[in-house]
Amino acid sequence: MKIGQTQWVKSSYSSAEGGNCVEWSPTHASAHGTVPVRDSKNPNGPTLTFEPTAWSAFVTGIQAGDFTA
């Protein structure tokens, strides 16, 4: 899915040194009701799209430490 000219925001867990970086687009989420997510190291690569409730549950789980790498 190509999102077009949307503003992407890097995850607060991403560091300036690179590594595992995820970006999401709050402007697209607000306008279209779905949350697009992509790898910041590959901005022209694939984009995953989530329903807002699923994305919120995922972020809440990450913050609570429910998922590990």
LUMDREN-557571 format. One line per field, with one value per residue: x, y, z of N, C-alpha, C, O, CB in turn; residue number from 1. Coordinates in pm, 1 decimal. Glycine has a CB too. Layout:
N
nc1 = [X ...]
nc2 = [Y ...]
nc3 = [Z ...]
cac1 = [X ...]
cac2 = [Y ...]
cac3 = [Z ...]
cc1 = [X ...]
cc2 = [Y ...]
cc3 = [Z ...]
oc1 = [X ...]
oc2 = [Y ...]
oc3 = [Z ...]
cbc1 = [X ...]
cbc2 = [Y ...]
cbc3 = [Z ...]
resi = [NUM ...]
END
This chain:
69
nc1 = [84.0 70.0 118.7 154.0 203.3 242.5 288.7 539.3 615.4 873.3 917.0 924.4 1094.6 1297.9 1638.7 1892.9 2109.2 2029.0 1937.9 1662.0 1399.2 1081.5 819.1 520.9 210.5 41.4 -118.1 -230.6 -370.0 -561.1 -707.5 -798.5 -868.1 -717.4 -407.8 -101.6 213.6 567.1 903.8 1160.4 1408.9 1364.5 1190.6 1049.4 958.3 738.2 424.0 258.5 -79.9 -299.5 -598.1 -724.6 -786.2 -651.6 -385.9 -353.5 -382.7 -155.7 55.7 9.1 61.1 334.3 439.7 378.9 546.8 479.5 563.9 853.0 1173.9]
nc2 = [-117.2 209.9 509.7 771.9 1125.5 1164.5 1251.8 1104.5 956.4 879.2 602.0 640.4 467.9 427.5 486.0 739.5 622.2 436.6 104.1 -97.6 48.8 193.1 352.6 549.6 686.3 939.7 1139.1 1020.0 817.9 964.0 1079.9 862.5 645.0 415.9 273.0 322.5 155.0 143.7 36.7 239.9 240.6 157.4 330.1 319.5 69.1 -206.9 -139.8 -187.4 -204.3 -119.3 -168.1 89.3 5.4 -238.9 -157.1 12.1 -173.5 -330.9 -142.3 -77.2 -327.5 -354.0 -140.9 -235.8 -444.4 -691.2 -817.7 -960.1 -940.3]
nc3 = [0.0 -94.7 66.7 -0.1 7.6 302.3 647.6 835.4 1149.1 1366.6 1583.4 1937.7 2058.5 1884.9 1795.0 1737.5 1621.6 1439.9 1377.9 1488.8 1360.2 1360.2 1188.9 1193.4 1069.9 1191.4 1075.8 849.0 978.2 1123.4 913.5 759.7 918.1 955.6 1063.0 932.8 915.4 891.5 802.4 894.8 777.7 525.2 350.7 109.6 97.7 187.8 355.0 655.7 761.5 1017.0 1209.6 1421.6 1691.6 1713.4 1674.4 1894.6 2104.3 2056.5 2095.5 2363.9 2478.4 2419.2 2569.9 2820.8 2841.7 2743.1 2512.3 2368.6 2208.5]
cac1 = [0.0 142.6 46.6 166.8 272.3 196.0 393.8 574.4 672.8 955.6 886.1 1005.9 1191.7 1405.0 1752.2 1958.4 2212.8 1970.6 1883.3 1524.0 1320.4 946.8 750.6 377.5 158.8 -79.2 -205.4 -307.9 -460.8 -673.1 -786.3 -850.8 -915.1 -627.0 -274.8 5.8 341.3 671.9 1042.7 1218.9 1527.6 1317.9 1067.7 977.1 920.8 598.4 360.8 153.1 -188.9 -372.6 -715.1 -679.3 -793.9 -543.9 -259.3 -351.7 -356.7 -16.6 140.6 -10.8 133.1 478.3 469.4 366.0 650.5 419.0 629.5 998.6 1237.3]
cac2 = [0.0 336.2 608.6 901.4 1235.0 1175.2 1275.4 985.4 983.7 766.5 552.3 695.7 365.2 427.6 569.3 814.0 537.3 339.1 -12.9 -132.9 171.8 184.2 479.9 541.9 812.5 984.0 1218.7 923.9 749.4 1054.4 1105.3 742.6 546.5 301.5 314.5 264.0 138.7 102.3 31.9 369.8 219.4 122.3 407.6 283.7 -71.4 -234.7 -74.1 -263.4 -117.0 -176.9 -100.2 165.1 -69.6 -338.3 -85.2 57.8 -289.8 -368.3 -43.0 -96.0 -448.5 -323.2 -56.7 -317.6 -547.8 -820.0 -875.2 -951.6 -969.2]
cac3 = [0.0 -98.9 146.2 -65.3 75.3 439.7 746.2 912.1 1280.5 1412.4 1716.5 2046.4 2095.7 1785.9 1834.9 1630.9 1563.5 1347.9 1445.4 1457.4 1362.6 1306.1 1173.6 1168.6 1019.4 1262.1 987.3 769.6 1071.0 1152.0 793.3 695.3 1015.0 965.2 1107.9 852.9 984.9 798.9 846.9 859.3 695.2 391.8 336.8 -12.6 109.5 221.9 469.3 722.7 802.7 1128.9 1264.5 1539.4 1817.4 1712.7 1693.5 2033.7 2189.0 2035.5 2162.7 2507.8 2515.6 2414.9 2685.3 2942.5 2840.2 2708.9 2395.8 2371.9 2079.4]
cc1 = [88.8 57.9 54.7 241.2 215.3 314.9 414.4 644.2 748.3 917.3 978.0 1109.3 1308.7 1516.2 1811.4 2064.0 2157.4 1912.0 1741.1 1434.4 1186.6 890.3 601.5 329.2 30.2 -172.9 -290.9 -410.1 -583.3 -765.9 -858.4 -896.6 -836.2 -488.1 -168.9 137.2 443.3 806.9 1108.6 1343.6 1491.4 1186.6 987.2 932.8 774.9 553.2 255.6 46.2 -273.2 -500.0 -669.1 -684.1 -683.5 -409.0 -245.6 -321.6 -211.4 76.5 129.1 64.4 283.5 517.1 464.8 471.0 597.1 486.9 779.6 1053.9 1301.4]
cc2 = [124.0 441.8 747.3 1002.0 1256.2 1200.0 1148.1 1026.8 859.3 729.2 615.1 595.2 358.1 520.0 639.0 730.0 435.5 223.3 -40.4 -11.3 151.7 325.2 453.5 678.9 851.9 1065.4 1127.2 853.8 835.5 1071.3 981.7 632.6 417.6 353.8 246.0 263.8 90.8 99.5 161.6 356.4 186.1 195.7 377.6 137.8 -87.7 -160.5 -168.1 -164.7 -189.0 -98.7 -27.8 87.1 -175.1 -271.8 -39.8 -57.7 -334.1 -273.6 -57.1 -219.1 -427.5 -242.9 -135.5 -428.6 -685.9 -891.1 -861.3 -989.4 -1104.9]
cc3 = [0.0 -28.0 81.5 20.6 215.4 531.7 827.2 1041.4 1326.4 1555.7 1820.5 2094.5 1997.9 1831.0 1713.9 1560.0 1465.2 1424.3 1400.6 1472.1 1293.4 1297.4 1152.4 1125.9 1091.4 1173.1 900.1 858.6 1100.6 1032.2 740.7 789.9 1018.6 996.7 1021.7 930.2 883.0 867.7 801.8 772.8 551.2 363.4 210.6 -12.6 148.2 347.6 526.2 768.1 907.3 1157.0 1391.3 1670.3 1825.9 1737.0 1838.6 2129.0 2176.6 2110.2 2314.4 2556.5 2517.1 2539.4 2815.6 2948.9 2805.7 2593.3 2411.9 2236.3 2081.9]
oc1 = [174.1 -59.7 -31.3 331.1 147.6 429.0 319.4 722.8 694.6 888.9 1095.6 1203.1 1407.8 1491.2 1783.0 2104.3 2233.7 1843.8 1704.1 1398.0 1179.9 910.9 562.0 400.2 -77.7 -294.4 -409.4 -524.4 -695.8 -887.9 -966.8 -958.3 -881.1 -454.4 -147.5 168.9 412.0 823.1 1112.3 1380.3 1578.4 1081.8 867.9 876.8 697.3 633.6 173.1 78.5 -313.0 -508.0 -582.3 -593.9 -628.0 -326.6 -138.6 -244.2 -149.9 166.7 229.6 125.1 352.7 616.0 538.3 482.5 661.3 470.1 827.6 990.1 1360.0]
oc2 = [139.2 460.2 831.6 966.4 1355.7 1171.3 1091.1 1121.5 748.5 816.2 639.9 632.9 290.2 620.5 601.5 763.7 355.0 242.6 -9.8 27.1 99.9 407.0 349.2 777.8 803.6 1061.6 1153.3 833.0 785.7 1076.3 993.0 535.7 319.4 466.7 125.5 359.3 7.7 153.0 190.3 450.3 186.4 131.9 407.5 89.0 7.7 -124.1 -221.9 -53.2 -304.0 21.4 -78.9 101.4 -198.2 -324.3 -52.0 -42.0 -371.3 -318.7 -49.5 -216.4 -477.4 -274.1 -105.3 -498.1 -786.6 -1011.9 -760.5 -1060.8 -1147.3]
oc3 = [87.5 -59.4 107.1 96.7 241.6 495.5 880.8 1042.4 1325.4 1638.1 1793.7 2164.7 2024.8 1897.4 1600.2 1448.7 1411.8 1524.9 1287.2 1583.3 1181.9 1387.0 1100.5 1143.9 1057.0 1192.2 879.5 817.7 1102.6 1047.4 683.6 745.6 1077.7 960.9 1034.6 1001.2 797.7 977.4 682.2 702.2 464.1 352.9 205.7 -110.8 141.7 433.5 452.4 809.0 888.9 1131.3 1462.1 1752.9 1933.3 1811.9 1898.2 2223.4 2276.5 2180.8 2385.2 2663.6 2605.9 2605.7 2909.6 3049.8 2835.3 2576.9 2463.8 2159.0 1982.4]
cbc1 = [-95.7 174.8 103.0 30.9 261.3 119.4 358.1 664.9 561.9 1107.2 897.7 917.2 1123.6 1352.4 1859.6 2021.4 2287.2 2074.5 1887.8 1474.8 1397.3 855.9 810.3 300.5 134.5 -40.6 -121.2 -214.3 -387.9 -620.5 -697.7 -748.4 -1055.2 -626.8 -253.6 22.1 329.6 676.5 1118.3 1252.9 1612.8 1299.6 1100.9 1063.9 1008.8 578.6 297.4 209.7 -275.6 -284.7 -833.6 -762.3 -931.6 -541.7 -250.4 -485.9 -450.8 16.8 101.7 -160.7 98.2 514.7 371.8 226.1 718.6 275.5 581.6 1057.4 1341.2]
cbc2 = [-0.5 378.8 613.2 955.1 1364.6 1047.8 1395.4 890.6 1023.9 801.5 400.1 738.8 230.0 470.1 485.1 940.2 466.0 288.9 5.6 -247.0 286.1 91.9 561.7 492.3 803.4 1066.3 1313.6 819.9 714.5 1190.4 1160.1 688.0 514.7 217.1 280.6 340.5 38.3 195.2 -94.6 447.1 108.4 -31.7 551.7 310.8 -140.9 -384.0 63.1 -346.0 -74.8 -180.9 -201.9 288.3 -136.5 -415.1 36.6 122.9 -405.5 -368.7 100.6 -109.0 -560.6 -243.7 59.3 -379.0 -553.2 -800.4 -807.2 -1042.4 -863.2]
cbc3 = [121.3 -246.7 289.3 -100.2 -6.9 482.3 839.2 828.9 1383.9 1403.9 1720.6 2163.3 2103.8 1647.7 1905.6 1686.4 1672.5 1248.1 1596.2 1547.9 1296.2 1393.6 1055.4 1294.2 869.1 1383.5 897.9 701.9 1202.2 1195.2 686.1 605.9 987.3 833.5 1258.8 721.0 1105.5 678.1 789.8 984.7 753.8 378.2 339.2 -134.4 211.3 241.0 428.7 844.1 680.9 1253.3 1294.8 1554.0 1831.3 1579.3 1598.2 2070.5 2152.1 1886.1 2119.1 2540.8 2421.1 2284.7 2691.9 2949.8 2973.6 2676.0 2265.2 2482.0 2044.2]
resi = [1 2 3 4 5 6 7 8 9 10 11 12 13 14 15 16 17 18 19 20 21 22 23 24 25 26 27 28 29 30 31 32 33 34 35 36 37 38 39 40 41 42 43 44 45 46 47 48 49 50 51 52 53 54 55 56 57 58 59 60 61 62 63 64 65 66 67 68 69]
END
